[in-house]
Amino acid sequence: MSGGSGNDGLFGGCDYQISDALSGDGGNDRFILCYPGNWTPDVMADCKSSDVQINLPPGPNWTDDEVRILDEAFADLQDHAGGKTKILKDPLCDSPLEFLKINQDPSISWNGLNQTWWDLGWRRTILIKDWNEQNASENESRRRTICHEVGHNWNTDNGNPFWSQFEALNKASTNINGYARAYGMTNEKEDWATCWEAYLGYTIPSNPSSLFQSKLKVVDDFFKMIGK
Protein backbone atom coordinates (compact mmCIF):
# COMPACT_ATOMS: atom_id res chain seq x y z
CA MET A 1 0.00 0.00 0.00
CA SER A 2 1.41 3.37 -1.04
CA GLY A 3 0.28 6.69 0.40
CA GLY A 4 1.55 9.07 -2.26
CA SER A 5 2.55 12.68 -1.67
CA GLY A 6 0.00 13.86 0.94
CA ASN A 7 -0.56 13.25 4.64
CA ASP A 8 -2.05 9.75 4.62
CA GLY A 9 -3.48 7.21 7.03
CA LEU A 10 -2.15 3.76 6.11
CA PHE A 11 -3.88 0.63 7.39
CA GLY A 12 -3.67 -2.79 5.77
CA GLY A 13 -7.10 -3.89 6.93
CA CYS A 14 -8.29 -6.38 9.52
CA ASP A 15 -7.38 -9.52 7.58
CA TYR A 16 -4.99 -10.72 10.25
CA GLN A 17 -3.65 -13.61 8.15
CA ILE A 18 -2.03 -11.28 5.61
CA SER A 19 0.97 -9.04 6.29
CA ASP A 20 0.92 -5.93 4.11
CA ALA A 21 3.80 -3.58 3.31
CA LEU A 22 2.80 0.02 4.01
CA SER A 23 4.72 2.81 2.27
CA GLY A 24 3.89 6.39 3.15
CA ASP A 25 6.05 8.00 0.46
CA GLY A 26 5.82 11.81 0.80
CA GLY A 27 3.97 13.80 3.45
CA ASN A 28 3.49 13.22 7.18
CA ASP A 29 1.83 9.83 7.38
CA ARG A 30 0.00 7.76 9.98
CA PHE A 31 0.91 4.05 10.08
CA ILE A 32 -1.81 2.12 11.95
CA LEU A 33 -0.67 -1.38 12.88
CA CYS A 34 -2.74 -4.24 14.32
CA TYR A 35 -1.03 -6.72 16.63
CA PRO A 36 -3.60 -9.55 16.75
CA GLY A 37 -2.13 -12.31 18.86
CA ASN A 38 0.12 -14.65 16.89
CA TRP A 39 -0.48 -13.19 13.44
CA THR A 40 2.24 -11.17 11.70
CA PRO A 41 1.44 -7.44 11.70
CA ASP A 42 1.74 -5.19 8.69
CA VAL A 43 5.20 -3.81 7.95
CA MET A 44 6.16 -0.15 7.64
CA ALA A 45 8.40 0.17 4.59
CA ASP A 46 9.47 3.77 5.11
CA CYS A 47 8.33 5.27 8.43
CA LYS A 48 10.15 8.62 8.70
CA SER A 49 10.64 10.88 11.72
CA SER A 50 7.86 13.11 10.36
CA ASP A 51 5.47 10.11 10.29
CA VAL A 52 3.79 8.40 13.25
CA GLN A 53 3.12 4.78 14.21
CA ILE A 54 -0.11 3.95 16.07
CA ASN A 55 -0.63 0.46 17.51
CA LEU A 56 -3.84 -1.52 17.94
CA PRO A 57 -2.71 -4.25 20.40
CA PRO A 58 -4.38 -7.64 21.00
CA GLY A 59 -7.85 -7.63 22.52
CA PRO A 60 -11.32 -7.67 20.92
CA ASN A 61 -10.45 -7.37 17.24
CA TRP A 62 -11.10 -4.09 15.49
CA THR A 63 -13.17 -3.92 12.30
CA ASP A 64 -12.14 -2.00 9.20
CA ASP A 65 -14.97 0.50 9.77
CA GLU A 66 -13.90 1.07 13.39
CA VAL A 67 -10.32 1.76 12.33
CA ARG A 68 -11.62 4.19 9.70
CA ILE A 69 -13.40 6.10 12.49
CA LEU A 70 -10.23 6.09 14.58
CA ASP A 71 -8.22 7.49 11.70
CA GLU A 72 -10.77 10.20 10.94
CA ALA A 73 -10.13 11.50 14.46
CA PHE A 74 -6.36 11.12 14.04
CA ALA A 75 -6.52 13.06 10.77
CA ASP A 76 -8.62 15.79 12.40
CA LEU A 77 -6.04 16.22 15.15
CA GLN A 78 -3.19 16.25 12.66
CA ASP A 79 -4.94 18.82 10.43
CA HIS A 80 -5.46 21.16 13.40
CA ALA A 81 -1.78 20.75 14.28
CA GLY A 82 -0.65 22.15 10.95
CA GLY A 83 -0.37 18.71 9.36
CA LYS A 84 2.31 17.58 11.83
CA THR A 85 2.14 14.16 13.47
CA LYS A 86 3.68 15.28 16.78
CA ILE A 87 0.16 15.66 18.18
CA LEU A 88 -0.15 11.84 17.88
CA LYS A 89 3.16 11.14 19.63
CA ASP A 90 3.39 10.79 23.37
CA PRO A 91 5.37 13.49 25.23
CA LEU A 92 6.03 11.06 28.11
CA CYS A 93 6.46 7.66 26.45
CA ASP A 94 8.91 6.67 23.73
CA SER A 95 6.66 3.89 22.44
CA PRO A 96 3.82 4.57 19.95
CA LEU A 97 0.32 5.33 21.17
CA GLU A 98 -1.80 2.22 21.69
CA PHE A 99 -5.58 2.07 21.27
CA LEU A 100 -7.23 -0.98 22.80
CA LYS A 101 -10.89 -1.83 22.20
CA ILE A 102 -12.92 -2.87 25.26
CA ASN A 103 -16.09 -4.95 24.97
CA GLN A 104 -19.43 -3.38 25.82
CA ASP A 105 -20.19 -3.77 29.52
CA PRO A 106 -23.07 -2.09 31.40
CA SER A 107 -20.73 -1.53 34.36
CA ILE A 108 -18.41 0.65 32.25
CA SER A 109 -19.62 4.25 32.40
CA TRP A 110 -16.95 5.74 30.13
CA ASN A 111 -16.37 5.62 26.37
CA GLY A 112 -12.62 6.16 26.66
CA LEU A 113 -9.91 5.90 29.30
CA ASN A 114 -6.30 7.07 29.13
CA GLN A 115 -3.90 4.88 31.11
CA THR A 116 -0.16 5.21 31.80
CA TRP A 117 2.08 2.90 33.79
CA TRP A 118 5.75 2.10 34.32
CA ASP A 119 6.97 -1.13 32.70
CA LEU A 120 10.71 -0.79 32.05
CA GLY A 121 9.78 2.68 30.84
CA TRP A 122 6.56 4.69 30.67
CA ARG A 123 3.80 3.19 28.56
CA ARG A 124 0.38 4.51 27.60
CA THR A 125 -2.74 2.77 26.35
CA ILE A 126 -5.98 4.50 25.45
CA LEU A 127 -9.03 2.27 25.98
CA ILE A 128 -12.02 2.77 23.67
CA LYS A 129 -15.33 1.07 24.48
CA ASP A 130 -16.87 -0.87 21.59
CA TRP A 131 -19.70 0.80 19.69
CA ASN A 132 -22.02 0.33 16.73
CA GLU A 133 -19.95 1.64 13.81
CA GLN A 134 -23.06 1.62 11.62
CA ASN A 135 -24.55 4.41 13.77
CA ALA A 136 -23.50 7.92 12.73
CA SER A 137 -24.04 9.50 16.14
CA GLU A 138 -22.03 6.77 17.89
CA ASN A 139 -19.23 7.26 15.36
CA GLU A 140 -19.22 10.98 16.11
CA SER A 141 -19.14 10.19 19.83
CA ARG A 142 -16.08 7.95 19.42
CA ARG A 143 -14.26 10.54 17.28
CA ARG A 144 -14.87 13.04 20.09
CA THR A 145 -13.71 10.48 22.65
CA ILE A 146 -10.48 9.79 20.77
CA CYS A 147 -9.65 13.49 20.55
CA HIS A 148 -10.53 13.93 24.24
CA GLU A 149 -8.27 11.06 25.33
CA VAL A 150 -5.35 12.21 23.16
CA GLY A 151 -5.80 15.59 24.85
CA HIS A 152 -5.02 13.89 28.16
CA ASN A 153 -1.56 13.05 26.80
CA TRP A 154 -0.75 16.76 27.05
CA ASN A 155 -2.36 17.80 30.35
CA THR A 156 0.91 18.25 32.26
CA ASP A 157 4.03 20.36 31.90
CA ASN A 158 5.60 17.55 29.82
CA GLY A 159 5.72 18.97 26.30
CA ASN A 160 3.10 21.63 27.08
CA PRO A 161 4.49 25.04 28.07
CA PHE A 162 0.95 26.42 28.26
CA TRP A 163 -0.23 24.07 31.00
CA SER A 164 0.32 26.41 33.96
CA GLN A 165 -1.50 29.17 32.06
CA PHE A 166 -4.46 26.86 31.50
CA GLU A 167 -4.45 25.75 35.15
CA ALA A 168 -4.75 29.39 36.22
CA LEU A 169 -7.77 29.85 33.96
CA ASN A 170 -9.31 26.68 35.36
CA LYS A 171 -8.93 27.95 38.92
CA ALA A 172 -10.61 31.21 37.92
CA SER A 173 -13.65 29.40 36.49
CA THR A 174 -16.69 29.76 38.74
CA ASN A 175 -19.65 28.51 36.65
CA ILE A 176 -20.62 26.33 33.71
CA ASN A 177 -20.17 29.17 31.21
CA GLY A 178 -16.42 28.89 31.69
CA TYR A 179 -16.38 25.27 30.50
CA ALA A 180 -16.90 23.40 27.25
CA ARG A 181 -19.42 21.14 29.02
CA ALA A 182 -20.27 20.15 32.58
CA TYR A 183 -17.84 17.21 32.64
CA GLY A 184 -14.98 19.69 32.36
CA MET A 185 -15.84 20.95 35.84
CA THR A 186 -14.52 17.65 37.29
CA ASN A 187 -10.90 18.87 37.41
CA GLU A 188 -8.39 20.85 35.36
CA LYS A 189 -7.43 17.81 33.25
CA GLU A 190 -11.01 17.14 32.16
CA ASP A 191 -11.42 20.86 31.57
CA TRP A 192 -8.43 20.73 29.20
CA ALA A 193 -9.65 17.63 27.34
CA THR A 194 -13.21 18.97 26.92
CA CYS A 195 -11.77 22.25 25.62
CA TRP A 196 -10.09 20.14 22.95
CA GLU A 197 -13.53 18.83 22.03
CA ALA A 198 -14.78 22.39 21.59
CA TYR A 199 -11.65 23.50 19.71
CA LEU A 200 -12.10 20.63 17.25
CA GLY A 201 -15.84 21.31 16.87
CA TYR A 202 -17.20 18.21 18.62
CA THR A 203 -18.69 20.10 21.58
CA ILE A 204 -20.56 23.42 21.35
CA PRO A 205 -20.99 25.29 24.67
CA SER A 206 -24.42 26.87 25.11
CA ASN A 207 -23.29 30.17 26.63
CA PRO A 208 -19.47 30.45 26.54
CA SER A 209 -17.93 33.17 28.69
CA SER A 210 -14.90 35.32 27.91
CA LEU A 211 -12.97 33.09 30.33
CA PHE A 212 -13.86 30.06 28.24
CA GLN A 213 -12.69 31.90 25.12
CA SER A 214 -9.38 32.52 26.89
CA LYS A 215 -9.08 28.78 27.49
CA LEU A 216 -9.68 28.10 23.80
CA LYS A 217 -6.97 30.64 22.97
CA VAL A 218 -4.52 28.66 25.11
CA VAL A 219 -5.51 25.44 23.33
CA ASP A 220 -5.06 27.20 19.98
CA ASP A 221 -1.60 28.44 21.03
CA PHE A 222 -0.72 24.87 22.00
CA PHE A 223 -1.81 23.44 18.63
CA LYS A 224 0.10 26.17 16.78
CA MET A 225 3.24 25.30 18.78
CA ILE A 226 2.84 21.60 17.99
CA GLY A 227 2.39 22.47 14.31
CA LYS A 228 5.64 24.40 13.98
C-alpha positions as CSV (number, residue, x, y, z in Angstrom):
1,M,0.0,0.0,0.0
2,S,1.4,3.4,-1.0
3,G,0.3,6.7,0.4
4,G,1.5,9.1,-2.3
5,S,2.6,12.7,-1.7
6,G,0.0,13.9,0.9
7,N,-0.6,13.2,4.6
8,D,-2.0,9.8,4.6
9,G,-3.5,7.2,7.0
10,L,-2.2,3.8,6.1
11,F,-3.9,0.6,7.4
12,G,-3.7,-2.8,5.8
13,G,-7.1,-3.9,6.9
14,C,-8.3,-6.4,9.5
15,D,-7.4,-9.5,7.6
16,Y,-5.0,-10.7,10.2
17,Q,-3.7,-13.6,8.1
18,I,-2.0,-11.3,5.6
19,S,1.0,-9.0,6.3
20,D,0.9,-5.9,4.1
21,A,3.8,-3.6,3.3
22,L,2.8,0.0,4.0
23,S,4.7,2.8,2.3
24,G,3.9,6.4,3.2
25,D,6.1,8.0,0.5
26,G,5.8,11.8,0.8
27,G,4.0,13.8,3.4
28,N,3.5,13.2,7.2
29,D,1.8,9.8,7.4
30,R,0.0,7.8,10.0
31,F,0.9,4.0,10.1
32,I,-1.8,2.1,11.9
33,L,-0.7,-1.4,12.9
34,C,-2.7,-4.2,14.3
35,Y,-1.0,-6.7,16.6
36,P,-3.6,-9.6,16.7
37,G,-2.1,-12.3,18.9
38,N,0.1,-14.6,16.9
39,W,-0.5,-13.2,13.4
40,T,2.2,-11.2,11.7
41,P,1.4,-7.4,11.7
42,D,1.7,-5.2,8.7
43,V,5.2,-3.8,7.9
44,M,6.2,-0.1,7.6
45,A,8.4,0.2,4.6
46,D,9.5,3.8,5.1
47,C,8.3,5.3,8.4
48,K,10.2,8.6,8.7
49,S,10.6,10.9,11.7
50,S,7.9,13.1,10.4
51,D,5.5,10.1,10.3
52,V,3.8,8.4,13.2
53,Q,3.1,4.8,14.2
54,I,-0.1,4.0,16.1
55,N,-0.6,0.5,17.5
56,L,-3.8,-1.5,17.9
57,P,-2.7,-4.2,20.4
58,P,-4.4,-7.6,21.0
59,G,-7.9,-7.6,22.5
60,P,-11.3,-7.7,20.9
61,N,-10.5,-7.4,17.2
62,W,-11.1,-4.1,15.5
63,T,-13.2,-3.9,12.3
64,D,-12.1,-2.0,9.2
65,D,-15.0,0.5,9.8
66,E,-13.9,1.1,13.4
67,V,-10.3,1.8,12.3
68,R,-11.6,4.2,9.7
69,I,-13.4,6.1,12.5
70,L,-10.2,6.1,14.6
71,D,-8.2,7.5,11.7
72,E,-10.8,10.2,10.9
73,A,-10.1,11.5,14.5
74,F,-6.4,11.1,14.0
75,A,-6.5,13.1,10.8
76,D,-8.6,15.8,12.4
77,L,-6.0,16.2,15.2
78,Q,-3.2,16.3,12.7
79,D,-4.9,18.8,10.4
80,H,-5.5,21.2,13.4
81,A,-1.8,20.8,14.3
82,G,-0.6,22.1,10.9
83,G,-0.4,18.7,9.4
84,K,2.3,17.6,11.8
85,T,2.1,14.2,13.5
86,K,3.7,15.3,16.8
87,I,0.2,15.7,18.2
88,L,-0.2,11.8,17.9
89,K,3.2,11.1,19.6
90,D,3.4,10.8,23.4
91,P,5.4,13.5,25.2
92,L,6.0,11.1,28.1
93,C,6.5,7.7,26.4
94,D,8.9,6.7,23.7
95,S,6.7,3.9,22.4
96,P,3.8,4.6,20.0
97,L,0.3,5.3,21.2
98,E,-1.8,2.2,21.7
99,F,-5.6,2.1,21.3
100,L,-7.2,-1.0,22.8
101,K,-10.9,-1.8,22.2
102,I,-12.9,-2.9,25.3
103,N,-16.1,-4.9,25.0
104,Q,-19.4,-3.4,25.8
105,D,-20.2,-3.8,29.5
106,P,-23.1,-2.1,31.4
107,S,-20.7,-1.5,34.4
108,I,-18.4,0.7,32.2
109,S,-19.6,4.3,32.4
110,W,-16.9,5.7,30.1
111,N,-16.4,5.6,26.4
112,G,-12.6,6.2,26.7
113,L,-9.9,5.9,29.3
114,N,-6.3,7.1,29.1
115,Q,-3.9,4.9,31.1
116,T,-0.2,5.2,31.8
117,W,2.1,2.9,33.8
118,W,5.7,2.1,34.3
119,D,7.0,-1.1,32.7
120,L,10.7,-0.8,32.0
121,G,9.8,2.7,30.8
122,W,6.6,4.7,30.7
123,R,3.8,3.2,28.6
124,R,0.4,4.5,27.6
125,T,-2.7,2.8,26.4
126,I,-6.0,4.5,25.4
127,L,-9.0,2.3,26.0
128,I,-12.0,2.8,23.7
129,K,-15.3,1.1,24.5
130,D,-16.9,-0.9,21.6
131,W,-19.7,0.8,19.7
132,N,-22.0,0.3,16.7
133,E,-19.9,1.6,13.8
134,Q,-23.1,1.6,11.6
135,N,-24.6,4.4,13.8
136,A,-23.5,7.9,12.7
137,S,-24.0,9.5,16.1
138,E,-22.0,6.8,17.9
139,N,-19.2,7.3,15.4
140,E,-19.2,11.0,16.1
141,S,-19.1,10.2,19.8
142,R,-16.1,8.0,19.4
143,R,-14.3,10.5,17.3
144,R,-14.9,13.0,20.1
145,T,-13.7,10.5,22.6
146,I,-10.5,9.8,20.8
147,C,-9.6,13.5,20.5
148,H,-10.5,13.9,24.2
149,E,-8.3,11.1,25.3
150,V,-5.4,12.2,23.2
151,G,-5.8,15.6,24.8
152,H,-5.0,13.9,28.2
153,N,-1.6,13.1,26.8
154,W,-0.7,16.8,27.1
155,N,-2.4,17.8,30.4
156,T,0.9,18.3,32.3
157,D,4.0,20.4,31.9
158,N,5.6,17.6,29.8
159,G,5.7,19.0,26.3
160,N,3.1,21.6,27.1
161,P,4.5,25.0,28.1
162,F,1.0,26.4,28.3
163,W,-0.2,24.1,31.0
164,S,0.3,26.4,34.0
165,Q,-1.5,29.2,32.1
166,F,-4.5,26.9,31.5
167,E,-4.5,25.8,35.2
168,A,-4.7,29.4,36.2
169,L,-7.8,29.9,34.0
170,N,-9.3,26.7,35.4
171,K,-8.9,27.9,38.9
172,A,-10.6,31.2,37.9
173,S,-13.6,29.4,36.5
174,T,-16.7,29.8,38.7
175,N,-19.7,28.5,36.7
176,I,-20.6,26.3,33.7
177,N,-20.2,29.2,31.2
178,G,-16.4,28.9,31.7
179,Y,-16.4,25.3,30.5
180,A,-16.9,23.4,27.2
181,R,-19.4,21.1,29.0
182,A,-20.3,20.1,32.6
183,Y,-17.8,17.2,32.6
184,G,-15.0,19.7,32.4
185,M,-15.8,21.0,35.8
186,T,-14.5,17.6,37.3
187,N,-10.9,18.9,37.4
188,E,-8.4,20.8,35.4
189,K,-7.4,17.8,33.3
190,E,-11.0,17.1,32.2
191,D,-11.4,20.9,31.6
192,W,-8.4,20.7,29.2
193,A,-9.7,17.6,27.3
194,T,-13.2,19.0,26.9
195,C,-11.8,22.2,25.6
196,W,-10.1,20.1,22.9
197,E,-13.5,18.8,22.0
198,A,-14.8,22.4,21.6
199,Y,-11.6,23.5,19.7
200,L,-12.1,20.6,17.2
201,G,-15.8,21.3,16.9
202,Y,-17.2,18.2,18.6
203,T,-18.7,20.1,21.6
204,I,-20.6,23.4,21.4
205,P,-21.0,25.3,24.7
206,S,-24.4,26.9,25.1
207,N,-23.3,30.2,26.6
208,P,-19.5,30.5,26.5
209,S,-17.9,33.2,28.7
210,S,-14.9,35.3,27.9
211,L,-13.0,33.1,30.3
212,F,-13.9,30.1,28.2
213,Q,-12.7,31.9,25.1
214,S,-9.4,32.5,26.9
215,K,-9.1,28.8,27.5
216,L,-9.7,28.1,23.8
217,K,-7.0,30.6,23.0
218,V,-4.5,28.7,25.1
219,V,-5.5,25.4,23.3
220,D,-5.1,27.2,20.0
221,D,-1.6,28.4,21.0
222,F,-0.7,24.9,22.0
223,F,-1.8,23.4,18.6
224,K,0.1,26.2,16.8
225,M,3.2,25.3,18.8
226,I,2.8,21.6,18.0
227,G,2.4,22.5,14.3
228,K,5.6,24.4,14.0
